[in-house]
């Protein structure tokens, strides 16, 4: 970048994975303090609480990709890649995590 006298910047997509939709049916099991918190956030979830081995349990369908799920990184990559391609970026054939686009005569690399 320095040799080519490029400007360099960094960015972060807050909650990146949450922008991607889950493409499979995934259930999340809530127990203990996590169950209490989720029911404080949305009291209507209390209606779904069941007993399992004497403990309160709540199962919810996961709608968005979530950190910790194996497929979340792939779902986020596909969403981000598609967004860049719609913006006119071309993926590098040697490194698909690099995208380029000419903007006003200058190469922009992400």
C-alpha angles and dihedrals in degrees: 000000000000093000090053091043092238125165112242127206137165129218139181129207104217111226089001097172091051089067091066122080119230109246097199135051107268126173123205118207117215122196137156119000093353089058091050092050095047090051091049089053093047114014092190088074089071088079090065097053114121134181119250117178088340094307128111111249133180125192119198130181112244110233100177133043111267133200108260096036111114095227098044096091092052092047091050092047091052091049094046093044091050091049092051092048091051087053090055100260119143120214118237108251091218097045116025090194090070122075129184136196134171110235118184091337095311127103115241114199125194 
